Amino acid sequence: MKTKEQQALTDELTRVKEQLANQAQRFLIRETALTEELGVLQKAELEANKRFHDEGQKYTTLLNKVVPLCAEVVGLKEEVVANKAKMANLEERSVDREVHLSKVEAELTEKTEAIEKTKREITKKAETLEKTKEKLTEKAEALVKSKEEMTTQIEDFENTKAELLDDVVDAYAARFEDAFAQVVCKHPEMDTSPFATANHIVDGQIVPRRPQKDTA
């Protein structure tokens, strides 16, 4: 999850950088075109000023052409004014381009900072998850160890229980044999064949015990 999120953020940053690079390239091309146009206008202004100067020099020798020349001079002046207006417009557009580029750079910086902040948060969460994983692993190992210890204790208990049961059975059998020998000793004429640990008394009679069914 950590790698996918970081890869998505890296792709987003790359895409934004490519967009900004494309915008900067378009602005550069536009600026170059505007600069060339400005050069053409400046050259035209210089040529117009030169023509204006030349026509002024000819004024004294071409007095009979004063009216056409004056009209031409007026036109040239209007052309100069128009060229100056174009130059001012180009300068204003250049300023607007600089402002736009500044805004784009500010947006890029803001997005970059946001991406870095998100990456730091993801890294912090990943570290927290890793610590939690380590704690859970330790608990799981402790539970496995505890289970093994309990299994060992249960096995020891069952072994001890079996040993105690064998001891009780042996002690019971030994005591029965002792008691039986004492009865035979005191009453040798008594028929002791009905007496056995496998028998019991039912309605005043000694009868064999019924074998218990195995419930296992």
C-alpha positions as CSV (number, residue, x, y, z in Angstrom):
1,M,0.0,0.0,0.0
2,K,2.9,2.3,0.9
3,T,4.5,1.8,-2.5
4,K,1.3,2.3,-4.6
5,E,0.5,5.5,-2.8
6,Q,4.0,6.9,-3.2
7,Q,4.0,5.8,-6.9
8,A,0.7,7.6,-7.5
9,L,2.0,10.8,-5.9
10,T,5.2,10.6,-7.9
11,D,3.2,10.1,-11.1
12,E,1.0,13.1,-10.2
13,L,4.0,15.3,-9.6
14,T,5.6,14.2,-12.9
15,R,2.3,15.0,-14.7
16,V,2.1,18.5,-13.1
17,K,5.8,19.2,-14.0
18,E,5.2,18.1,-17.6
19,Q,2.1,20.4,-17.9
20,L,4.1,23.3,-16.5
21,A,7.0,22.6,-18.8
22,N,4.6,22.5,-21.8
23,Q,3.1,25.8,-20.6
24,A,6.5,27.4,-20.2
25,Q,7.5,26.2,-23.7
26,R,4.3,27.7,-25.2
27,F,5.0,31.0,-23.4
28,L,8.6,31.0,-24.6
29,I,7.4,30.4,-28.2
30,R,4.8,33.2,-27.8
31,E,7.4,35.5,-26.3
32,T,9.8,34.9,-29.2
33,A,7.0,35.7,-31.7
34,L,6.1,38.8,-29.8
35,T,9.8,39.8,-29.7
36,E,10.1,39.3,-33.4
37,E,7.0,41.3,-34.0
38,L,8.3,44.1,-31.8
39,G,11.6,44.1,-33.8
40,V,9.6,44.4,-37.0
41,L,7.6,47.3,-35.6
42,Q,10.8,49.0,-34.3
43,K,12.4,48.6,-37.7
44,A,9.3,50.0,-39.3
45,E,9.4,53.0,-36.9
46,L,13.0,53.6,-37.8
47,E,12.2,53.4,-41.5
48,A,9.2,55.7,-41.0
49,N,11.3,58.2,-39.1
50,K,14.0,58.1,-41.8
51,R,11.4,58.7,-44.5
52,F,10.0,61.5,-42.4
53,H,13.5,63.1,-42.2
54,D,14.2,62.6,-45.9
55,E,10.9,64.1,-46.9
56,G,11.7,67.1,-44.7
57,Q,15.0,67.6,-46.6
58,K,13.2,67.5,-49.9
59,Y,10.6,70.0,-48.7
60,T,12.5,73.0,-49.9
61,T,13.1,71.6,-53.3
62,L,9.7,70.1,-53.8
63,L,7.5,73.0,-52.7
64,N,5.0,72.3,-55.5
65,K,4.4,68.9,-53.8
66,V,3.8,70.3,-50.3
67,V,0.3,69.1,-49.9
68,P,0.9,65.5,-50.9
69,L,4.0,65.4,-48.8
70,C,2.2,66.9,-45.7
71,A,-0.5,64.3,-46.1
72,E,2.2,61.6,-46.3
73,V,3.9,63.0,-43.3
74,V,0.7,62.9,-41.3
75,G,0.2,59.3,-42.4
76,L,3.7,58.4,-41.3
77,K,3.1,60.1,-37.9
78,E,-0.1,58.1,-37.5
79,E,1.8,55.0,-38.4
80,V,4.4,55.8,-35.8
81,V,1.7,56.4,-33.2
82,A,0.1,53.1,-34.1
83,N,3.5,51.3,-33.9
84,K,4.1,52.8,-30.4
85,A,0.6,51.7,-29.4
86,K,1.5,48.2,-30.6
87,M,4.7,48.3,-28.7
88,A,2.9,49.3,-25.5
89,N,0.4,46.5,-26.0
90,L,3.3,44.0,-26.5
91,E,5.0,45.2,-23.3
92,E,1.7,44.9,-21.4
93,R,1.2,41.4,-22.7
94,S,4.8,40.5,-21.7
95,V,4.1,41.8,-18.2
96,D,0.9,39.7,-18.1
97,R,2.9,36.7,-19.1
98,E,5.4,37.3,-16.3
99,V,2.5,37.5,-13.8
100,H,1.0,34.3,-15.1
101,L,4.3,32.5,-14.9
102,S,4.7,33.7,-11.3
103,K,1.2,32.3,-10.5
104,V,2.0,29.0,-12.2
105,E,5.3,28.7,-10.2
106,A,3.4,29.5,-7.0
107,E,0.8,26.8,-7.7
108,L,3.6,24.3,-8.5
109,T,5.4,25.1,-5.2
110,E,2.1,24.7,-3.3
111,K,1.3,21.4,-5.0
112,T,4.9,20.2,-4.4
113,E,4.7,21.0,-0.7
114,A,1.3,19.3,-0.4
115,I,2.7,16.2,-2.1
116,E,5.8,16.2,0.2
117,K,3.5,16.6,3.2
118,T,1.4,13.6,2.1
119,K,4.5,11.5,1.5
120,R,5.6,12.3,5.1
121,E,2.2,11.3,6.5
122,I,2.3,8.1,4.5
123,T,5.8,7.3,5.8
124,K,4.7,8.0,9.3
125,K,1.7,5.7,9.0
126,A,3.9,3.0,7.5
127,E,6.3,3.2,10.5
128,T,3.3,3.0,12.9
129,L,2.0,-0.1,11.1
130,E,5.4,-1.7,11.2
131,K,5.7,-1.1,14.9
132,T,2.2,-2.5,15.4
133,K,3.1,-5.5,13.3
134,E,6.2,-6.1,15.4
135,K,4.2,-5.9,18.6
136,L,1.6,-8.4,17.2
137,T,4.4,-10.7,16.2
138,E,5.8,-10.6,19.7
139,K,2.4,-11.3,21.2
140,A,1.8,-14.2,18.8
141,E,5.2,-15.7,19.7
142,A,4.4,-15.3,23.4
143,L,1.0,-17.0,22.9
144,V,2.7,-19.9,21.0
145,K,5.2,-20.3,23.8
146,S,2.4,-20.2,26.4
147,K,0.4,-22.8,24.5
148,E,3.5,-25.1,24.3
149,E,4.0,-24.6,28.1
150,M,0.4,-25.4,28.8
151,T,0.5,-28.5,26.5
152,T,3.6,-29.7,28.4
153,Q,1.8,-29.1,31.7
154,I,-1.3,-31.0,30.6
155,E,0.9,-33.9,29.4
156,D,2.7,-33.9,32.8
157,F,-0.7,-33.8,34.6
158,E,-2.0,-36.7,32.5
159,N,1.1,-38.7,33.2
160,T,1.0,-38.0,36.9
161,K,-2.7,-38.8,37.0
162,A,-2.1,-42.2,35.3
163,E,0.7,-42.9,37.7
164,L,-1.4,-42.0,40.7
165,L,-4.3,-44.1,39.3
166,D,-2.0,-47.1,38.9
167,D,-0.7,-46.6,42.5
168,V,-4.3,-46.4,43.9
169,V,-5.3,-49.6,42.0
170,D,-2.2,-51.4,43.2
171,A,-2.7,-50.3,46.8
172,Y,-6.4,-51.3,46.6
173,A,-5.5,-54.7,45.2
174,A,-2.9,-55.2,47.9
175,R,-5.2,-54.2,50.7
176,F,-7.9,-56.5,49.3
177,E,-5.5,-59.4,49.1
178,D,-4.5,-58.7,52.7
179,A,-8.1,-58.6,53.9
180,F,-8.9,-61.7,52.0
181,A,-5.9,-63.6,53.5
182,Q,-7.0,-62.5,57.0
183,V,-10.6,-64.0,56.4
184,V,-9.1,-67.2,55.1
185,C,-6.7,-67.3,58.0
186,K,-9.6,-67.0,60.5
187,H,-12.1,-69.2,58.6
188,P,-10.2,-71.8,56.7
189,E,-13.3,-73.8,56.2
190,M,-15.1,-71.0,54.4
191,D,-15.7,-71.2,50.7
192,T,-14.0,-68.1,49.3
193,S,-14.6,-68.8,45.7
194,P,-17.4,-66.2,45.3
195,F,-15.2,-63.4,46.7
196,A,-13.5,-61.3,44.0
197,T,-12.9,-57.7,43.2
198,A,-14.9,-58.2,40.0
199,N,-18.1,-59.1,42.1
200,H,-20.5,-57.0,44.0
201,I,-23.7,-57.5,46.2
202,V,-27.1,-57.2,44.6
203,D,-30.2,-57.9,46.7
204,G,-28.1,-59.8,49.3
205,Q,-26.4,-61.9,46.6
206,I,-22.8,-61.8,45.4
207,V,-22.9,-61.4,41.6
208,P,-20.4,-60.5,39.0
209,R,-20.2,-56.8,37.9
210,R,-21.4,-56.1,34.5
211,P,-18.6,-54.9,32.3
212,Q,-18.7,-51.2,31.7
213,K,-19.2,-50.0,28.1
214,D,-16.3,-48.2,26.6
215,T,-17.6,-44.6,26.1
216,A,-14.5,-43.4,24.3
